Amino acid sequence: MGMYHVAIGRVLVVGVLVAVIVVFQCYWTAYYSLLDGDRSSVASPVEVSISATAEKEGVFRSTAPNVMLNVTFASHFKEADLDHELEYHYNGGRNSIMGNSLNKSFKVENHEDAIYSFTQKRPKHVHDPTQKARELDDRHNVLNQVNNVQFASQGLPSDDIKILDADLTTFDPLLAVQKHSSGSGIQSVEMEPQNEKPQLLKSPLSILNSEKRMGTSSTRSKLVRPTSITQMNSLLLQSFNSSSTRPRWSSRCDHELLSAKLAIENAGVTSNSPGLYAPIFRDVSKFSRSYQLMERKLKVYIYREGAKPLFHQPKMRGIYASEGWFMKLMEGNKRFIVRDPRKAHLFYLPFSSQMLRVTLSDSKQMEQHLEKYVELIAGKYRFWNRTGGADHFLVACHDWASQITRQPMKSCLRSLCNSNVAKGFQIGKDTALPVTYIHSMMDPLKGFAGKPPSERSILAFFAGSMHGYLRPILLKHWENKEPDMKIFGPMPRDLEGKRMYREYMNSSRYCICARGYEVHTPRIVEAIFSECVPVIISDNYVPPLFEVLKWEAFSLFVRERDIPNLRNILLSIPEEKYLSLHLGVKKVQQHFLWHKVPVKYDLFHMILHAVWNNRLSQVRSR
């Protein structure tokens, strides 16, 4: 009996010990898992769902219990409402304190990915300094809370997973998320250990931008490849063959336009037109015939409505001088202007996008002002209603012009400096206006004197402020890298700095025309003035006078993604080809010059002809 009780006691003791060990292991496992969340070098995936509300509020909720990431975005990526690059100097600079502090923590690792990940839209400028400070605090809090979150691709195409470009000083958001193409709304997140070096966020920012503009989280757009110059040529040909809206009733002017169009199409082939250099034109025979008919037949009516300074008050100097010079010369012209609108083939809307920006400042107000103006002329005259505005045209150089005219003047023929085919510029209807930065009304060409090719010892030159995402990349790859590549940031703005800038252009074979905040840049015309072959690095940019000029005959187009290979591209061009390009630049120069009294084939006539040409392409026989 005693032995029986001893055996039972031993069993109980062993059972208690086993129970204690099991309980201890359970508690230790739970405790260790908590520690592992902070210390482990093995990242555990956490599913994060994103709702439409979460996207607006910046809150990302995990499907795992008790996990939430609070991410505050400083911008909702609405349509860009910023000025052209040179207004930066008047406004004290656009880069916010948040952007400058955050950019220090990023770097460019893959140039091609950086280009395709970056949208061409820009965050709306925030004017409230208190709000900026709050956003800065929120950003630092996010960095501490999220601890370098890295979004995994989960099988997305390699071209859709892009690297955030750290040198891009115009972009502020910390995080961007892309959902699966299946629309499941689930994205995998890996939490990195604290002792690891922070990693770049891998996510296509352009997709987030499109989501914000579309206002829904369920609709996803794919990254769009840039439109090449070859594709633009195809779009131009397609536009000439497309149908257009017919007028509500016919007029004598319609018949005159149709007659001119048929005469141009049947123009005989000429190898030599006096005053024109054939290789720089798409079809010099048709251009010559079209220009002759324009001089002989075209009549323009200018609406007198509209009060100064928004209407009828041209600005003749500065970055937006193109619209001012055209307005001044158009309103003072006697050959093309008629007082009887019934005799007009085209109707000019004489407003200044620059003065709209200065006076109203808010893009919505500017758009509403133009809407009221259209309502005024449509109510007072019958001509707008006859064609829906298709025979009306505007000339506007400010960055915002394409945006504020998109709705109230969407049917009009728009001549725009901001000719971005990815932002609504319609090849074949709209025409690209050159940016002519006029420093002196008395002498627009002051300081530019091209040297012959034998005296141009510099392969390529660029100097300018670091506006937009592209220029920092250009400098990263080529500043102080090769003795024949003179790539600089902003040069001094005193007299000596300006003299050096012009001397570099006059002594270079190729002048780099890299986009700033928007696709256009005055360097293209400056390069032409200095007889330096323009190298245009600006995806989706439609070059000026695109309808008639053959830009491949006097300039080069380099994709943004090819910046690392820029020098090799330039060196690979045979000397014979360069000499041909250089000659083309000299011959095209006359078409980009302003004169106080317009002369044949100058910029005033070329802009007017571009509008005339696009109007003719819309005319159809009944």
Buried (B, 14 or more C-beta within 10 A) or exposed (E): EEEEEEEEEEEEEEEEEEEEEEEEEEEEEEEEEEEEEEEEEEBEEBEBBBBEEBBEEBBBBBEEEEBEBBBBBBBBBBBBBBBBBBBBEEEEEBBBEBBEEBBEEBEBEEBBBBBBBBBBBBBBEBEEEEEBEEBBEBBEEBBEEBBBBBBBBEEBEEEBBBBBBBBBBBBBBBBBBBBBEEEEBBBBBBBBEEEEEEEBBBBBBBBBBBBBBEEEBEEBEBBEEBBEBEBBBEBBEEBBEEEBEBBEEEBEBBEBBBEBBEBBEEBEEBEEBEEBBBBBBBBBBBBBBBBBBBBEBBBBBBBEBBEEBBBBBBBBBBBBBBBBBBBBBBEEBEEBBBEEBEBBBBBBBBBBBBBBBEEBEEBEEBBBBBBEBBEBBBEEBEBBBBBBBBBBBBBBBBBBBBBBBBEBBEBBBBBBBBBBBBBBBBBBBBBBBBBBBBBEBEEBEEBBEBBEBEEBEBBBBBBBBBBBBBBBBBBBBBBEEEEBBBBBBBBEEEEEEBEBBBBBBBBBBBBBBBBBBBBBBBBBBBBBBBBBBBBBBBBBBBBBBBBBBBBBBBBBBBBBBBBBBBBEBBEEBEEEEBEBBBBBBBBBBBBBBBEEEBEEBBBBBBBBBBBBBBBBBBBEEE
